[in-house]
Amino acid sequence: MNAREFHDLTAHTPYSVRSSGHTLDWDIKPFPFKVYTDVPAVELPRTFDPVDTDTLIAIAAARDGNAELDLARLAAALYLSAGVTRKKVYAQGVEVLFRAAASTGALYQTEVYVAAGGVRGLAPGLYHFCPGDFTLRRLRDVDVRGPLAHAALDDNLRGRAAVLILTAIYWRNTWKYQARGFRHLFWDAGTMLANVLAAGNAISLAPFLVTGFVDDEVNHVLGVDGRHETTLELVALGPRGTRAPDPGPLPAISHATLPLSSAEVDYPALRAMVDTSKLARPADLTAWRASRTIATRPRGAGPMVPLPSPRTRAGRALSDTIQRRGSTRQFSHDPITAAELATALWAATRPVPADVPFGSVHLFVIVNAVGDVAPGAYVYRAGEHALEIVRHGAFRDRAAYLTLEQPLGGDAAATIFFMAPLDAMRERLGERGYRLANLEAGLAGGRAYLAAYAQEFGASGLTFYDQAVVEFFAPASEGMDAIFVTALGRSVRQPRASLIDRLSRRGK
Ligand SMILES: Cc1cc2nc3c(=O)[nH]c(=O)nc-3n(C[C@H](O)[C@H](O)[C@H](O)COP(=O)(O)O)c2cc1C
């Protein structure tokens, strides 16, 4: 299966959503934490300095990585990226522990590992981060930065104080979303990486994202099997120090973990997409690293509407923004200002310090209520920092329909549709380009979330009817596919159930 076939197979339409027949089996809902049971826990410090850098500066400014990485700073970076920030108890006592970054359905399939080599207060080795009890568990007691550098053909990883490794456990997401969950792995890793990069910048750890590596080699280092859990990305953190010694061949590890649930459903299409988008040989990596941003742009549509300059400061520190972040469950129809929208669009499109160029994803926007910007459909031209008109009009109903008939999409002040030239990306970057498209959209959406909460309004990620989105934005969307959606606006309190939730409850 290639990415085009997978994308089309997992597209939502009004028919597919109503006829899927999928219902949620609560008896086998996967446990949201990976818990290693045969290795002792290292407690992370629970008191660390708040990260008081202004959120917008943290998103935008890549700083030198000159701050020492000690255990307290590592704990802060992990907490702000993947930590538990809120607890909510629902009817029948069901408790959900919400986390720093948004995640589809609050299912939290993204796991974080740490390869430590130059972290003061932490012995070199490979650790798994458990947000549930805020601990690290040591899985290997040798420094694995060398093997990671080998797997990624990137010698820089050998000398950086630590490397974070993000993986995903498929079943946590497919339990609800089935094979489409493959897309979610990258959307949710993207929202988490928005936080990792912002926290890394704010703590002066010069975060650097690595998307290309020989997948099976990294999976071997972590002791994950690729059938249930696989590596998604690496992030180098902290100053350069002594190069990690080569530990020689690493033996296989397979530590015991708590089962996720008593039974599990396999989604072969997802696994096929994981496999086909892997890099197998160093030659694949060299080709991947030679990637360039895809030149396909949204087709010119109409006159440009200049936007106000983005705000340089929001007045809210990163720690505070992340603690307060939570997806808006109902938007009021109150407007946001043009400067607030401009700042969110600008934040979403900041450069990403990474091994391959980002910038292939484009932002299309439905404006419902934004200061003096006329309601309508637009393309955001990041280079010009302007909105180009696709069509004027009042599109609240249409926006709600496009976002899988969810009121959130229409009630928002503005709804961003992230689109990418998938066919051109596949042709130039191969099947791994599909990972990049979904990751870039998730990361941009995560930055939009941060920019919204920093400016004291709300946001929510949303899913969508794939083809209907492309058709709505035609002709500007020619050659593009819909990848992800983020709605922005001011919130009211009472939540409404989404269509997908209503349909899955009906079958219970
Ligand atoms: C990629 C992504 C897609 C999402 N899609 C939807 C959606 O279609 N409908 C919805 O109501 N919420 C959606 N959300 C919001 C999640 O349900 C929310 O992030 C999750 O419940 C965790 O809550 P929190 O963001 O308040 O911490 C999405 C979030 C993300 C990151």
The ligand as an SDF file (V2000), in Angstrom:
LIG
                    3D

 31 33  0  0  0  0  0  0  0  0999 V2000
   -4.8330   16.1230   16.0320 C   0  0  0  0  0  0  0  0  0  0  0  0
   -6.0450   16.4460   16.8550 C   0  0  0  0  0  0  0  0  0  0  0  0
   -7.3270   16.2330   16.3450 C   0  0  0  0  0  0  0  0  0  0  0  0
   -8.4360   16.5280   17.1340 C   0  0  0  0  0  0  0  0  0  0  0  0
   -9.6900   16.3700   16.6140 N   0  0  0  0  0  0  0  0  0  0  0  0
  -10.7770   16.6970   17.3580 C   0  0  0  0  0  0  0  0  0  0  0  0
  -12.0880   16.6050   16.8130 C   0  0  0  0  0  0  0  0  0  0  0  0
  -12.2810   16.2250   15.6570 O   0  0  0  0  0  0  0  0  0  0  0  0
  -13.1230   16.9700   17.6030 N   0  0  0  0  0  0  0  0  0  0  0  0
  -12.9500   17.4120   18.8720 C   0  0  0  0  0  0  0  0  0  0  0  0
  -13.9330   17.7300   19.5390 O   0  0  0  0  0  0  0  0  0  0  0  0
  -11.6920   17.5250   19.4240 N   0  0  0  0  0  0  0  0  0  0  0  0
  -10.6230   17.1800   18.6760 C   0  0  0  0  0  0  0  0  0  0  0  0
   -9.3460   17.2980   19.2170 N   0  0  0  0  0  0  0  0  0  0  0  0
   -9.1650   17.7240   20.6040 C   0  0  0  0  0  0  0  0  0  0  0  0
   -8.8620   16.5080   21.4920 C   0  0  0  0  0  0  0  0  0  0  0  0
  -10.0530   15.8210   21.7470 O   0  0  0  0  0  0  0  0  0  0  0  0
   -8.1880   16.9800   22.7680 C   0  0  0  0  0  0  0  0  0  0  0  0
   -6.9020   17.4380   22.4470 O   0  0  0  0  0  0  0  0  0  0  0  0
   -8.0850   15.8720   23.7980 C   0  0  0  0  0  0  0  0  0  0  0  0
   -9.3440   15.5170   24.2950 O   0  0  0  0  0  0  0  0  0  0  0  0
   -7.1800   16.2920   24.9370 C   0  0  0  0  0  0  0  0  0  0  0  0
   -7.7350   17.3990   25.5750 O   0  0  0  0  0  0  0  0  0  0  0  0
   -7.0120   18.7970   25.7250 P   0  0  0  0  0  0  0  0  0  0  0  0
   -6.5720   19.2430   24.3680 O   0  0  0  0  0  0  0  0  0  0  0  0
   -8.0760   19.6870   26.3290 O   0  0  0  0  0  0  0  0  0  0  0  0
   -5.8490   18.6270   26.6410 O   0  0  0  0  0  0  0  0  0  0  0  0
   -8.2450   17.0190   18.4390 C   0  0  0  0  0  0  0  0  0  0  0  0
   -6.9570   17.2160   18.9280 C   0  0  0  0  0  0  0  0  0  0  0  0
   -5.8710   16.9360   18.1520 C   0  0  0  0  0  0  0  0  0  0  0  0
   -4.4880   17.1710   18.6850 C   0  0  0  0  0  0  0  0  0  0  0  0
  1  2  1  0
  2  3  1  0
  2 30  2  0
  3  4  2  0
  4  5  1  0
  4 28  1  0
  5  6  2  0
  6  7  1  0
  6 13  1  0
  7  8  2  0
  7  9  1  0
  9 10  1  0
 10 11  2  0
 10 12  1  0
 12 13  2  0
 13 14  1  0
 14 15  1  0
 14 28  1  0
 15 16  1  0
 16 17  1  0
 16 18  1  0
 18 19  1  0
 18 20  1  0
 20 21  1  0
 20 22  1  0
 22 23  1  0
 23 24  1  0
 24 25  2  0
 24 26  1  0
 24 27  1  0
 28 29  2  0
 29 30  1  0
 30 31  1  0
M  END
$$$$
